[in-house]
Amino acid sequence: MEFMAYLAPVAFVFALAASSQVGTLKKEVEKLKAEVEELKNK
């Protein structure tokens, strides 16, 4: 069971990276939504 203690920091790093990717993806989606609205209004 002690191998779980070695995996925890690695899992934490992956969780931080995934969280960062989700934030970036949300920003990109908001930008695309704005572009779609702009194109609809033309």
C-alpha positions as CSV (number, residue, x, y, z in Angstrom):
1,M,0.0,0.0,0.0
2,E,2.9,2.4,0.4
3,F,3.2,2.8,-3.3
4,M,0.1,4.9,-3.1
5,A,2.0,7.5,-1.2
6,Y,4.5,7.7,-4.1
7,L,1.7,8.1,-6.6
8,A,-0.1,10.9,-4.8
9,P,2.3,13.8,-5.8
10,V,2.2,12.6,-9.4
11,A,-1.6,12.6,-9.3
12,F,-1.6,16.0,-7.8
13,V,0.6,17.4,-10.6
14,F,-1.7,15.9,-13.2
15,A,-4.8,17.3,-11.4
16,L,-3.2,20.8,-11.5
17,A,-2.4,20.5,-15.1
18,A,-5.9,19.3,-15.9
19,S,-7.4,22.2,-14.0
20,S,-5.2,24.6,-15.9
21,Q,-6.3,23.1,-19.2
22,V,-10.0,23.4,-18.2
23,G,-9.5,27.1,-17.4
24,T,-7.8,27.7,-20.8
25,L,-10.6,25.8,-22.6
26,K,-13.3,27.9,-20.9
27,K,-11.6,31.1,-22.0
28,E,-11.4,29.7,-25.6
29,V,-15.1,28.8,-25.6
30,E,-16.0,32.2,-24.4
31,K,-13.9,33.8,-27.1
32,L,-15.6,31.6,-29.7
33,K,-19.0,32.4,-28.4
34,A,-18.3,36.1,-28.8
35,E,-17.1,35.6,-32.4
36,V,-20.2,33.6,-33.2
37,E,-22.4,36.4,-31.8
38,E,-20.5,38.9,-33.8
39,L,-20.9,36.9,-37.0
40,K,-24.7,36.5,-36.3
41,N,-25.1,40.3,-36.0
42,K,-23.5,41.0,-39.4
